Amino acid sequence: MHKIRLFAICFIAPFLSSAQANMDDAVISTVKIKDHIHMLQWQGAGNMMVLSGKDGNVLVDDQFAPLAKKINEAIQAINPGIVKYLFNTHYHGDHSGGNENFANMGATIIAHQNVRARLSADQRIINFSQPQKAAPEAAWPVITFGDELNVFLNGEDVMIFHVEHAHTDGDALYYLPRSNVLHTGDCFMKGRFPFIDRNSGGSVDGWLAAASRTLTLIDEETIIIPGHGDLANKKDYRDARDAVMSLRDAVKGKIREGLDLDQIKALNLGKSFDATFGSGFIKSDALVTTIYKDEMGEK
């Protein structure tokens, strides 16, 4: 099973020290949000949400294949029984790497149609030299959707909506209005600049549009499960959106003045944001590069 995602170590390397990268020592933490809603975490991969109750266990994202046993043990401690439904926020291996294992345990996998398309073919993620190989067929979603999907499970009306060309081209956010809980996937990472995977259909303007759309849906009391980082709120998400928007506008202004990428990077336009949003592997300098290439239509 560990061979299912050889890409996984390559993908998480920028996030982790060598000690953290040893999944044998990984500990899955459980954070209670409501009696029937929990966040599962391991800092080396994406945050997960468990929605439990009379309809069985529902899991949003599943990290890496080698962690499936530990993740399932954490779920059983919350509510015994199989994971009946598994949803992916997008296709990256630190969010969908356990798909095959959970499918083999009885889960039905559901995701945006572009997630299935990307899991079923080889991919190259921008900024990473190691390609992600196509996943085994058992890991592919068997139910897909386009713009939106509503599911009614465990007392929640789960609103699932696709946002175009944001972090990738297959991002979906999961909002539970009754409990006012939102899982953003990597469309938002607390205290971090976003990673825009342009090779997978992501874009800066799409990410900003997704953030603005989502912020109109939630309120100040919404509990946000970000793709990475601790639980967050609307202000955290809004601050990240505003920082990216400010940096994008500054870069666009310099492009209009005729400056090239090296000249713009030399200005350190995002330096003031690094202390707040530079805790991940994307620093302001990297985001400036992404914005510039996005604007200029470069790879």
C-alpha positions in Angstrom: 0.0 0.0 0.0 2.9 2.4 0.7 3.8 2.3 -3.0 0.4 3.8 -3.9 1.7 7.3 -3.3 5.5 7.4 -3.8 4.7 11.0 -4.8 3.6 11.7 -1.3 7.0 12.2 0.2 8.0 14.4 -2.7 4.9 16.5 -2.3 5.2 17.1 1.4 9.0 17.6 1.5 8.8 21.4 1.4 6.5 21.3 4.4 8.3 19.0 6.7 11.6 18.3 8.5 13.0 14.8 7.9 11.7 13.7 11.3 8.2 14.9 10.5 8.3 13.1 7.1 8.4 9.7 8.8 4.8 8.6 8.7 5.5 5.6 10.9 5.7 8.1 13.8 2.7 10.1 12.7 0.0 10.8 15.3 -3.5 11.7 14.1 -5.0 14.4 16.3 -8.7 14.7 16.9 -10.3 18.1 17.5 -13.9 18.2 18.5 -16.0 20.9 16.9 -19.4 19.5 17.7 -20.5 16.2 19.1 -20.9 14.8 15.6 -18.2 16.9 13.8 -14.5 16.5 14.3 -11.3 17.6 12.6 -8.6 15.1 12.2 -5.0 16.4 11.7 -1.5 15.4 11.0 0.7 18.4 10.3 2.3 16.7 7.3 -0.9 16.6 5.3 -4.3 18.1 4.8 -6.9 18.5 7.4 -9.8 16.1 7.5 -13.4 16.4 8.7 -15.5 13.5 10.2 -19.2 13.9 10.2 -20.7 11.0 12.3 -24.1 9.8 13.3 -27.0 7.5 12.4 -26.1 7.6 8.7 -22.6 6.3 9.3 -19.2 7.9 9.2 -18.6 10.6 6.5 -15.0 11.6 5.9 -13.8 14.7 3.9 -10.2 14.1 2.7 -8.0 11.2 3.8 -4.3 12.3 3.6 -1.7 9.6 2.5 -2.1 5.9 2.0 0.3 4.8 4.7 -1.8 6.7 7.3 -5.1 5.1 6.4 -5.0 2.7 9.3 -4.2 5.4 11.9 -6.9 7.7 10.4 -9.4 4.9 10.6 -8.5 4.2 14.2 -9.1 7.8 15.0 -12.5 7.6 13.3 -13.4 4.5 15.2 -12.7 6.2 18.5 -15.2 8.9 17.5 -17.9 6.6 16.1 -17.4 2.8 15.5 -18.3 1.7 11.9 -16.9 2.0 8.4 -16.4 5.2 6.6 -19.6 5.1 4.4 -18.9 8.1 2.3 -15.5 9.7 1.5 -15.4 13.1 -0.2 -12.3 14.8 -1.6 -11.8 18.6 -1.7 -9.3 18.2 -4.6 -6.9 15.6 -6.0 -3.6 16.3 -4.4 -2.0 13.3 -2.7 -2.0 14.8 0.8 -5.8 15.0 0.6 -6.7 12.0 -1.5 -3.9 9.6 -1.0 -5.9 7.2 1.2 -8.7 6.8 -1.3 -7.9 3.3 -2.4 -7.5 2.0 1.2 -10.8 3.5 2.3 -12.6 2.3 -0.8 -11.3 -1.2 0.0 -12.8 -0.8 3.5 -16.2 0.0 2.0 -16.3 3.8 1.4 -18.0 5.3 -1.6 -15.8 8.1 -3.0 -17.4 11.3 -4.2 -15.7 14.4 -5.6 -15.7 17.0 -8.4 -15.5 15.5 -11.9 -12.0 17.0 -12.4 -10.7 15.1 -9.4 -11.6 11.8 -11.1 -10.1 13.0 -14.3 -6.8 14.0 -12.6 -6.6 10.9 -10.4 -7.0 8.7 -13.4 -4.1 10.1 -15.3 -0.5 11.1 -14.6 -0.1 14.7 -13.4 2.7 17.2 -12.9 2.1 19.7 -10.1 3.7 23.1 -10.6 6.9 23.7 -8.5 7.4 20.0 -8.0 9.7 18.0 -10.3 8.3 14.6 -9.3 5.2 13.7 -11.3 2.2 12.3 -9.6 1.3 8.9 -11.2 -2.3 8.0 -11.9 -3.9 6.4 -8.9 -5.3 2.8 -9.0 -8.9 2.7 -10.3 -10.2 1.9 -6.8 -9.0 5.3 -5.7 -11.1 7.2 -8.3 -14.4 8.8 -7.3 -17.4 6.7 -8.3 -19.8 9.6 -8.0 -18.8 13.0 -9.4 -20.5 16.4 -9.7 -20.1 19.6 -11.6 -21.1 22.9 -10.1 -22.7 21.8 -6.8 -24.1 18.9 -4.8 -26.3 18.8 -1.8 -26.2 15.8 0.5 -28.3 15.2 3.7 -26.5 13.1 6.2 -26.3 12.8 10.0 -28.6 15.8 10.5 -26.7 18.1 8.3 -27.6 19.7 5.0 -24.2 19.6 3.4 -23.7 22.2 0.7 -20.9 21.2 -1.6 -19.9 23.8 -4.2 -17.2 23.8 -6.9 -15.0 26.9 -7.4 -13.4 27.3 -10.7 -9.6 27.5 -11.3 -8.7 28.3 -7.7 -6.1 26.1 -6.0 -6.8 23.6 -8.8 -9.5 23.0 -11.3 -11.3 20.5 -9.1 -11.7 22.3 -5.8 -14.9 21.8 -3.8 -15.8 23.4 -0.4 -18.1 21.8 2.1 -20.4 23.9 4.2 -22.7 22.7 6.9 -25.1 25.6 7.6 -26.9 24.0 10.5 -23.7 23.7 12.5 -22.0 26.6 10.7 -18.9 24.6 9.8 -16.9 25.0 6.6 -14.1 22.8 5.1 -12.2 24.8 2.5 -9.6 22.3 1.4 -6.6 24.1 0.1 -8.6 27.0 -1.1 -7.6 28.5 2.3 -4.7 27.6 4.6 -4.6 29.4 7.9 -1.6 31.8 8.3 -0.2 30.8 4.9 -0.1 32.2 1.4 -2.0 30.0 -0.9 -0.4 27.4 -3.2 -1.8 28.0 -6.7 -1.2 24.9 -8.8 -1.4 26.4 -12.2 -0.4 23.1 -13.9 -3.6 21.7 -12.4 -5.9 24.5 -13.5 -5.4 26.8 -10.6 -5.1 30.6 -10.9 -4.6 33.6 -8.7 -7.8 35.4 -9.9 -9.8 32.1 -9.5 -8.5 31.7 -6.0 -9.5 35.3 -5.1 -12.9 34.8 -6.7 -13.4 31.6 -4.7 -12.4 33.3 -1.5 -14.8 36.3 -2.1 -17.7 33.9 -3.0 -17.2 31.8 0.1 -16.8 34.8 2.4 -20.3 36.0 1.3 -21.7 32.6 2.4 -20.4 32.5 5.9 -20.5 34.7 9.0 -18.2 35.7 11.8 -19.2 32.7 13.9 -18.4 30.1 11.2 -15.8 27.5 12.2 -13.5 26.9 9.3 -11.5 23.8 8.8 -8.7 25.0 6.5 -6.7 22.8 4.2 -3.7 23.2 6.5 -3.3 24.8 9.9 -5.5 25.2 13.0 -9.2 25.9 13.0 -9.9 29.4 11.7 -12.7 31.9 11.3 -14.0 34.4 8.7 -11.6 37.1 9.7 -8.6 34.7 9.1 -9.9 33.9 5.6 -10.7 37.5 4.8 -7.3 38.6 5.9 -5.6 36.0 3.6 -7.9 37.1 0.7 -7.1 40.7 1.2 -3.3 40.1 1.4 -3.3 38.1 -1.8 -5.5 40.7 -3.5 -3.2 43.5 -2.4 -0.1 41.7 -3.6 -1.8 40.8 -6.9 -2.8 44.5 -7.5 0.8 45.7 -6.7 2.3 43.2 -9.1 -0.1 44.1 -11.9 0.7 47.8 -11.4 4.4 47.1 -11.8 3.7 45.0 -14.9 1.9 48.0 -16.4 5.0 50.1 -15.6 7.0 47.7 -17.8 9.0 45.9 -15.1 10.0 42.3 -15.6 9.8 39.6 -13.0 13.3 40.1 -11.6 12.8 43.8 -11.3 9.5 43.2 -9.5 10.9 40.6 -7.1 13.7 43.0 -6.2 11.1 45.4 -4.8 10.0 42.9 -2.1 6.4 44.0 -2.5 5.2 41.3 -0.2 7.8 41.6 2.6 5.3 43.0 5.1 3.0 40.0 4.6 5.6 37.3 5.2 5.4 37.5 9.0 1.7 36.8 8.9 1.3 34.5 5.9 4.8 33.1 5.3 4.6 30.2 7.6 4.1 27.7 4.8 6.4 26.8 1.9 5.0 29.6 -0.2 6.6 32.9 0.7 5.7 36.2 -0.8 8.5 36.0 -3.3 7.0 32.7 -4.6 3.6 34.2 -4.8 4.8 37.2 -6.7 6.3 34.8 -9.2 3.0 33.0 -9.5 1.1 36.3 -9.9 3.5 37.5 -12.6 3.4 34.3 -14.6 -0.4 34.2 -14.3 -0.7 37.7 -15.6 1.7 37.2 -18.4 0.3 33.8 -19.4 3.6 32.0 -18.7 4.1 28.5 -17.5 
